[in-house]
């Protein structure tokens, strides 16, 4: 019996997605709930699973197509076994060849192993066989880190795997210049629209300060081993800044509010959106009720978000809401920036790299580990005095972490 595989419900207010890649070929056997197609929505990549066990008979879509919830993606012959005939499989492969140059041939040959888009790219980049690697992810799935570790163990240098069905391109002639056009992913298109919308609709302004990180670095050095042993998580900087931000937003509630029509919406809670890198762009999962969470809980949330962002397993619910954003460009080496707010939020805190700089302390020039911090805000709602005050509270809490313990 033939069963249609349809686009699943994608989340609140999300009605369509783009076809990212096929995780199976025509003729491949599939198990119940095994993903067969990767879909890209405005915010996350999701997978469409098969509700039955059988063999894929045909695909009804192409890579790059836009599909709505409920649209038919593929047909599975329920209960069938084996593979499609060479003629049928070859015809389907030829029809889908365009746009699938980066597909991991080694991964698709193993029907029992489904790889995320990020892992597939790593497999191609490092030229390793995923079937020989033991996965450390959920349910034994491979992660990008597993692939990189396997490549290092083999001593292989990253090199793109050759395409199976096309000869390698001829080397460019001396002095020849080339261009490549790549269609923007749905997520990248949405990021572009939202950021441009923030510039068009908000009165953006940024205020800066610098922070002496000595106290936080000393606290981490003193307690990191005990913290890791007790909580099974690394003590990072983001936990300190998240708790410092909670203090500031409590004292300056406008920074934790947003404009809706002709009204201002205030919140008695702090849901912090944390910007993390994903294969297709920057995503902002939310630490909910950060004001009530301890350092360990916040650090575990952040670590979990970072891991799932790399694996492409973040959900729409993970990114829903958020009243304030923290973006750490320092991990990439940024010295200073003017971050853009994440609508409908009204403020974002930008963190940057730590570097030793000469500063004056008690009349003497000393060397201290300093970080520039920036608060971009919507001037329609937040006055300069409020923005400066909020950033100053964050600075003072980081320079004297005891303030976070006694609510100062």
Secondary structure, DSSP 8 states (H G I E B T S, - for coil): -EEEEE-----TT--EEEEEEESS-TT-EE-TT-EEEEEE-SS-EEEEE-SS-EEEEEES--TT-EEETT-EEEEEEET--S---HHHHHHHHHHH-TT-TT--HHHHT-TT----HHHHHHHHHHT--GGGS---SGGG---HHHHHHHHHHHT--------SSS-------TT----------HHHHHHHHHHHHHHHHS-EEEEEEEEE-HHHHHHHHHHHHHHHHHHSS---HHHHHHHHHHHHHHH-GGGG-EEETTEEE--SS--EEEEEEETTEEEEEEETTGGG--HHHHHHHHHHHHHHHHHT---HHHHS--SEEEEEGGGGT-S-------TT-SEEEEE--EEEEEEEETTEEEEEEEEEEEEEEETTTS-HHHHHHHHHHHHHHHHTTHHHHTT-
